[in-house]
Amino acid sequence: MKRGVVAFFFFMTLLWGCEADEVGVLQNGHNGPILSMAKDERRHLLFTGGKDGTIRVWTGTPLTLLRKIQVSNLPILSIAVDSKNQRIGVVESNGLSQHFLSVWDWETGFRKYHIPLKEFPLFMQFSPQGTFIGLGKPTWQSLTLYDGETGEPLPYLQEGFGIVNFFLVSTSENTLLSYSPASGSLIYWNLREGTRKSTIRTVVDLKILRILTERYAIGYDTKILYLIDLVTGETLSRVEYPGITSILPDISKEELIILSAGREESRLSLWKYRIPYQEGERGNLFLLQETLHTIPANSSQALLWENRILVANPDGTIGSYQAGNPFPTIEGKQIVEPISDLQAQGKQLMITTKRDIWIFPSSFLETQQVTPDSVKRFDNPYGRPLGILANQESELAFFTKDSLSGGVLALFNPSNPQEIQTSKTFPLPLLGVWPSVKGWYCLEKGGNITRLHFDSLTEDFQIPAGDIQSLLPLDENTLLLGKNTIGQYGNPLILLEMTTRETIPLQIPGVFIAFKLMIQPNSNRVFVLALRQGREKEIETVLYMTDRNTLEQFKPIAILRSEELEADMATDPVTGELLTTLGTGSIRRWDGSVWKSFESNNNLATSIRTFERWVFGINKDGTASIWESATGTYWGELVFLQEGGWIILRKDGKFLAAPGTETRKYLKIFPVKRN
């Protein structure tokens, strides 16, 4: 199929800027599904947490983004709001073995503390005054309280009484009501003394419990909706209604909005509840409208927001549903076109997205000004993320980086942009392509390792890859292979002698995956990023160093006590020092003995690239952060837009953009609050 290449020429111009006491916030939504939602009634704020590891703070109608907080490389599965003290509690979790509680000042983006958890909490809430944050864990000693400001464990409740999946604290913070689903027990506690005041039996195995008044609540097991008296435990009304995933009480109207999951679509239904106002009344639940709105399948998060219902859509947007209008307004859209790769070649900077290939001149960061024909854009004919390989001075090579389709290796000459040439296809996805003296090594996921000659692109070597995750050419005839130990070889590293195809297994104690390898230019230092099992059976991400000539002693030089398969490393071309993203949202530098951190910038860099005196971090949200290499000073962000064009957001508050970019559409200006 013929793939045309269209070149567009832009010049950079300062469209508008801000004074030093103003900041522009990019109005960008989540990169991936929204997994948690919460609101601050007092300040009229909405908090959303996503699979992308970010919390986003919204306000207004339509929603305006006030803050983005890059919390973690893990998904955000739960949020609790402390309205009194401007704090949020966040549960970061991979849903399996890694769970953390962190508490943040949402306005400054400052993390107050970070606590590892052995189990995923079933419920989380701040006390009314923010004195403590409580978790209901799936253990016998379930209810755990931490000081809201410091994270220190509090000794209020020492008695184990089974799993708690809901609790409520009185305004005075003297009394706590807990619910234990296994026994159906409502327990009232004297919180300061840690003693039971009373135990009341009610419905067992409720999955959801929502408070309507100080005395009444609505609950749900797997099939039945219950109206419950919290003082007597009595069921006042019950209605069978399977599939509920969320209940939203509207106390001012005595109504319930209920979210029910469906296979092809989910729905919002409208209910009325009536609580007893006089002695002898029983209360009631009845359905007003079974399908108030249909919503996308797999939508599990919803809340009431002013005069509308907000629903977290699976694509990361927020659907706004209003009475009388069957069609939602879509808010919180992602506007960023994520950067796939970024590489320097000669005096040019090459950048790829799923849609475009961009070429910037080396001077664009220094002068912040370029000539009309010096920034070029070409179509990406594959519509897939592309990695960039330096080939010859006038030629580029690309390889596809997505994990769902067969791999492609392509050549492109920007000076003669008639067509991107597909040079090699692979039946399986490519995990990477590495240059060597003799050619490119192409690694297929679960397929083969194939070496191609630079000029002819003919195969001269091939071997099954098995569970190989990464590779590193050490010399013309030797490969170092990083792998998953579950497969054919029980070691995380394999030394392969290509002439004889002899393999030598290398062992690092505790390591079960070596996922990234690098050799430092002009030295014998080899670095390995790997996952290992720690002493407490937790997963750790470790950066090891060894000597190329021995490959025997693997010294850990950086350890992160969680899993981070997106960690990266590179060599600073100016100083020759090691750079890594491991264990920090920005980048750290290692001179052989001491670690120094680059200036933080509220992003999570997952790839490191260098360009003259600049260091780029390609972030989890698809933007690129820029630092000055010598000082580690943060300079700004480079953002590409789904609707076309790009914006540079400088640290000093100035904004630069390609002509035709509707900057005011993508950026909102807010004053900077001074202490």
N, C-alpha and C positions, 0 to 999 in steps of 0.2 A: 504494500500500500504506500502510495506516495505521501510523504509528510512534508508539507511546505513549511518554510521557516520565514517568519516575518520579523523584520527589525524595526524597532521604534527608538527614536532618539529623544532624550529628555535633557533638560538642564536643571540644575538644582538652584532654587531661589528661596530666599527667606520670605515665606508667605505672611507670617505674623509671629509675634513673640510675646513673652510675658515679662513682667518685672520680677525682681528677685523674691518678692513676697507673694508670688502666685505660682501655682503649679498646674500643669495640664494632666488630666487623667484620661488615658485611652479607654474609650467605651467598648471594651472587649469582653465578651462572655466566656463561659467555660470551654475549655478544649476537651470535650468528652462529656459524658453524662453527669448531671447534678444528682448527688446521692444523699444530700441532707439540706434541710431548710429550717430556719428559726427566725423569729422576729423580736425586736425590742419595741414593745408597745409605747414605752415612755418617750423614746426618741424617734419613733416612726421609721425604724431601720429594718431592712431585710438582710439576713445573712444566708448565703448559699455556699455549700461545700461540694467539691467535685472530685471525680476520679483523677483529675489533673493535679490534685494535692493543694489546691488553692481555696481560700475563703474569699468571697467577694461581698462587699458591703454596698447595698443599694438603698435608694430612697426615691420618693415621689411617684407621680403618675404622668407619663410613662416612667419606668424605672431609669434612674440615673446612677451610674457607678461612681461611688465615692472613694473606695479603696479596693486594692487587690493585695491580699497577703499570701505569699508563697509559704505555706505551712510546712510541707513535707513532699517527699517523693512518693508517699503512700496516699491512697484515696482517703477522703474525709467522709466518714460514715455517720458522724453524729456531731451536733452543735448544741451547746447550752449557753444562754445569754444571762449575764449579770447586769441588769439595768442600772443598779445603784452605782457600780464602780467601773463601768465602761470596759468590762472584761467579757471574753467568750471562752468557754471550754470546748475543746475539740478532741474527738477520738480519731486518730490516724490508724488505719488498719489495712492489711492486705486481705482481710476476711478469713485468714487461715491461722497463721502462727505469729504474726507480728501485730501488736496492738500497743498504742501509746496514748496517754492523756497529756495534752498540753493546754496551758492557759495563756491567753494573749491579751494585751492592751490593743484593742482593735484599731484605735485611732492612730497610734504611733507605729503599729506593726511590731511591737517589742514582745518577745516571748518571755513570760515570767518564770515558767518551769515546765519540765518535760518528764513524765513518769512512765516507765515501761509497765505494761500490764500483761499478766499471764493469760487472761481470758478477755474476750470481747464483752464489754458491759451491755447489759440488757436495757439499762435506763441511766440517764445522767441529768442532774439538775443542780443549779445554785440555790442556796437558801435565800429567802426574801431580802436579807440585808447584805448578801454576798459574803457572809462570814466564812462559809465553807461551800465546797462543791461535793456532792455525793454521787456515788456510783452503785448500781445494783449489779453485782457480778454473778455469774452462774456457778456459785460455790455455796457451801453450807454457811460460811462466814461472809454472806453476800453483801450486806450493806456496809460500804466503806466511805468514810468521810475524810476530806483533805482540807487543810486551811486554804481559804480562797486566794490569799495573797502569796503565800510561801510554798504551798504544796505539801506541807508537813502533815503526816497522818494524825488524825484526832482520835482520842480514846473514848469518845462518847458512848459507843455501842460495842461491847466486847462479846456479847452473847451470840452464839451461832444459832440460827433458827430457820435455815433453809433459804432457798433462792428468792430474791426480791426483784420484781420487774417493774415496780412503781412505788414511789413514795411522795409524800407531801409534807412540807414544813410550815408550821404556823407563822404568822407575821412576826410574833415576838421571838421566834426561833427557840421556844421552850418545849414545844410538842412536835413530834414527828409521827405521821401515819404511814405505815408500810403495808404493802400487799404481797402475800406469798402465794403464787398460783398453785403449787402442789397441794397445799392444804386448804386453799381458799380462805386464808386468815387475813383479817384486817387488824393490825396491831397498833395501838396507840402507845407511844413511848414518852416518858419524861426524859427529854434529850440530855439535859445537863447531868442528871443522876444516872442515866443509862438504864432505867428500870421500866418495866412494862406498867402501863396504867390500866389497860384492858385489852382483851383479845376477842374478836367477833368473827364468827364464821359466816361466809357468804359463798358466792359461786366459785367453784374451783376452775383452774386452768384458763383464766382470762388472759388473752394476748395483748389487749389494748384496754386501758382505763383512762378516762378523761373526766375531770372535775367540772360539774355544772354549778354547784353552790357549795357552801361549807358542809352541807349535809348530804348532797346527792351527787351521783356520778353515773356516767354511761360506760358500759363495759362490753367486751366482745370476746368470745372464744374462737371457734373456727366456723361456726354456723349460726350462732344466735346472738342477737343484740339484747342487752339487759339494761334496765333502769334500776339502780341499786341505792338503797338507803345506807349511808356510811356509818350511821349510829347503831342501827339494829342488824345490818347485813342482809336485810330482807330484799327480795326481788319484787319490785313494784310493777314491772311490766317486762315482757320478753317477746321478741319477734324473730322468727327464723329468717336469716338473710346471709347466705354463704358468700365468701370471697372478699370480705372487707379487708382493706390494707391501711386505711386511715380514717379517722373520725375528727371532724372539725366542728366543735360546738360554736354556735352564734348565740351567746347568752342573752344579748339584747332583744332578740326576736324569739327566743326559746325554740331555735331550729338547729338542725344538724345537717351538715354537708358530709356525705359519706363517699369515699373513694373505694371502688370495687374493681379488682383486677379481672381482665378477660383475656382469652387467648389471642384474639385478633384486635380487640380494642378494649379499653377500660371505660368506666363511666362514673360520673358524679350524680348522686341522687339527693333529693331534698326530703328531709324528715322533720316532723314536729314532735316535740316532747312536752309533756305537762307534768310538773312535779306537784305533790300534795301541798295545798295551801291551808287546808282545814283538816281537823281531826276526822278520820274516817275515809278520806280520799285515798285512792291507790296510786295515782299517777298513770301516765299513758305514753305510748310510743306509736306513731302511725306515719306511714309513707305518704308524702304529698305528691312527689313527682319522681318516678323511678329513673328516668333518664333526663336529668337536668342538662347535662352536657356529655357528649362522647369525647374521649381524650385518647391520645396514642397509647398503644399497648406498652407494658413495662413502665408506665408512669406510676411511681410509688410514693412520691412526695407532693404534698399540696398544703396550702394554708390560706386562711382568710386574710386579705390585705385591703384595708379601707372598704371600698364598696365592690370588691371583686374577689375572685378565687384565682390564686396563682398556682400553677402546676409545673413541676419540673419535668421537662420533656427529655426523652432518651438522647436526643442530639445535643443537649447542653443548653438549649434555649428555655425560656420561661413563657408558658402560655397563660394569658390573662383572660379569664372568662367572666362576663358580666350578665346580669339578669336580662332576659329579653333579646339577647344577641347570641345566636347559635354558633357564630364564628369567633374564635379567639383572636386576640391581638398577640403577636409574637414579639417578646421583648428579650433583652439580655443576649442578643445574637453575638456570635463570634465573628469579628470583622477581620481578623488576621489571616493571611495566607501563610501557613507555616513554612519556615525555611527548612529545606531538606539537607542541604550541605553548603559549605562555604570554604573555598580554598583560594590560595594565592598562586598565580603563575606569572612569572616575570614582573611587570609593573602593573598588573591588573588583578582585580579581585572578582572571582567568579562565585555566583550565588545561584542555587537552584531552588525552585518550589515545585509542587505538583503541576503547576500551570506554566511556569516561565523559567527561562535561563537569563540571568542578568550578568552584565560585565561592567564593573566600575573601575575608573582609573585610580592609581595609587595615591593621587593627590587629594582625593575628595574629602578625607577627614582632616588633613592638614589645613587646606585652604577653605573648606566648606563652600567651595565654588568650583564648578566645572563648565566646560564649553558645551554648546548645544549638542554636539555629536559624540561626546565622550562617554555617556552612559547609554548602554544598549540593552534592548530586550529582545529575546528570541522565544518562539513558541517551544514548549516542551511537548513533543508529539505523543508521548507515552501516557500522559496524565497520571504519572506515578512518581513517588519520591526518587530523586536521582542523587547518587553519590558522585563526586568529582575526582578524576584522576589526572594528574599532570602527565602529558604524553610527550609531545615535542613543543618547541617554542611557539609554533603557530597552530597547534592542534590540541583539542581537549578530548578526554575520554570520559564517558559516563557509565554508571552501572545502576540498575534498579535496586532499591533498598527495601521494598515492601516484602512481607513474609507470606503473602497469599497466592502469588502467581509466579510462574517460571521467570528466571532471570534473563536480563538483556544486557549486553555490553555494546556500547555505541561510540562512534567517533564523530567529531564535529570540528570544523575549521571556521572560526568566527570571521576570518577575512574573506571567506568565500562561502557564505551561508546559503547554499542552495538546498541542502538537505542534510539532516542528521542521518548518518549511515549506521544501520543496525549491523554490527560486525559479528556478533556471536549470540546465540540464544541457548538457554539452559532449561531442562525440563522441570527443575526445582528452583525455589527462591534462592537468591544469593545472600549469604551472611556477610560477605565482604570480598574485596579484591585488593591484593597487596602487590606492589612492584618489587622486583628483584633485579639482579644483574642480567638474568637470562630472559625475563619476561614477567607477565602478570600471573599471580596465583589466584584462582577463582575458587571460592569455597561455597558449595551448595549446602543448603540445610538438609541434612540426612542423605546427601547424595555423594558427590565426588569432590576431590581436590584436583583441579586441572590447571596446568601451566600452559600459557599461550605466549608465543613469540611476539615481541613488540611490533615488528614490521609486518609479518605475514599473518599473525593471529592464528597460526596453526598449533595444534596440540602436540607437545613433545613429552608430556608426563601426565599421568592420571592415576589416582589411587582412591579407594573408597574412603569417605570422610567419617562415616559412622556418627558418633556424638561429638565431633570436633566443633568447638565454638569459635575458635580464633586461631590464627597462625602467624608466625614470624619467621621470615627468611634470615638465617644467621650468616650464611655464606652461599656460594653458588650451589652447593650440594647438600645443605643441611637445613631442615625446617624444625622449628619448635612449635608444637601443636598444643593448644589449650583445649580441654575437653570436660565433658560431664563423666564422672567416674562410674555411672550406672551401666555404661555400655560395654563394648568389647574389651577395653583395657580398664583395670581398676585403679588407675592413677590419673591425677588431674593434668599432668604434663607428659608429653611424649616427644622424644628426640628422634627425628626421622632422617636417616642417611639415604639420600635419594638414589644413589648409584646402585647400592645393594638392597635398598628397601628394608634395611635393618632398623628395628625400633628399640629404643632404650627408654623404659618407663622411669619417670622422675616423681618422687613422692614428696608432698608437703603435708605434715601432720594435720589432720582435721579438715583439709580442703576437699570439697567434693565437686566444685566447678571452677575452672580457670577460664574466664570469659574475655579477657583482653590482655594483649601482650605488646611490649614496645622495647626497642633498644635505643639507648641514648647515642646520638651521633658523636663520632670522635671519642668514644669511650667503650669500655667493655661492660657497662652496666645494662642489665636486662631487668625490666619491671613487669610484674604480673599482678593483675587485678583478679581477685578470686573470692569465692564464698567458702566459709568454713563454719563448722559447728563449734560454738564456744563452750566454756566449762559448764554453764547452766543449760546446755542443750539449745541455746538461742543461736540464731544465724548471725554471723558477722561478715562484713565486707572488708577485705584486707588488701592492702597494697604491699607487695613483697618486692625486694630487690635481691638480685644475685649477680654473679660474675659470669660473663659469657663463656669464659674459657673453662670454668669448672662445673657450673650448673648443679652445685651440690648443696650449698648453704643458702637457704631462702630466708632473708631477714625481713620481718614485718616492720614497715616504717610508718604506716598509718592504718588505724583500725576504726571502723564505724560499726557500732553494735546494733546494726539492723541490715536488712538486705537492700542493696542498691545496684541492680544490674545495669543501670543507666550511667554509672560512674565512668569517667573518661580520664585520659592523661595525654600529655603532649610535652614537647621540649621547646623552651623559649629560644627562638633563633638568635636573640641578642646575647643572652647570658649563658645559654646552654643548660640552664637549670630545669628541673622537673616541674611541670604544672599538673595539677589534678583538681577535679571537682569533688572528690570523695570527702564527705563529711562536712560540706559547707554549701550554702546556697550560691556562693560565688566561686572563686578559684583560690587555691593555695599554691605557694611556691616553696620548693625544697632545694636548699643549696648543698645538700649532702650531710647536713647535721641539724639544721634549724628550719622549722616551718614558719612561713609568713603568709598571712591571708591578704588577698586583694580586698579592696573596699567592697562591702556588701551592698546589694541593690534590690532586695526583695524580688529576686527571681531564682530559679533553679536551673543552673547550667547543666546540660547533659552531654554536650560535646565541646571540645576546645579546638579552636583553630587560631593560627597566628598569621599576621600580615604586617611585614616591616616592623614598626615599633609598637604595633597594636596587638592585643589579645582579644579574640572574640569568644564568647560563650553562646552556643545555640541553646536556647532555653526550652524547657518543657512545654511552654505555651506557643512555641514556634517563632518567637522574636529572637533577636541576637543582641546580647549585651556587649559593650565595648569598654576595655580598660587600656590605660597606658601601661606598657609592659614594664618600663623601668621602675615606676613608682607603685604600680598596682592601683592607681587612682581610677575610679569609675568615671567614664566619660559620657556615656549615653546609651540609647537603644536604637536599633535599626528594625523597622517594622514594615512588612509588605502587607498589602491590603487585598482582600478577596475581590473587591470591585476594581482593582487596578491601582498602580502607583505605589508609592512608599512614603514613609515619614521617618525622620530622625528626631528623636526626643533627647535633647541634651540635658545633662545633669544641671546645668545652670539655668534651666527654665526656658530656653529658646527652642523653637520648633522649626524644622526645615522639612520641606516636602517637594515632591515633583509637581510641576505645573499641572493644573487640572484636578489636583487632589482636593476634595472638599474638606479641608482640615477641620473646620468648625463642626462638621458632621461627626467626626471621629473623636474629637477632643473636647472635654469640658474643663473650664478654668475655675479653680477654687483658690481662695486665699490660704497662705501657709500660716498655721497657728504657731505663735511664738510662746515659749515658756516664760 
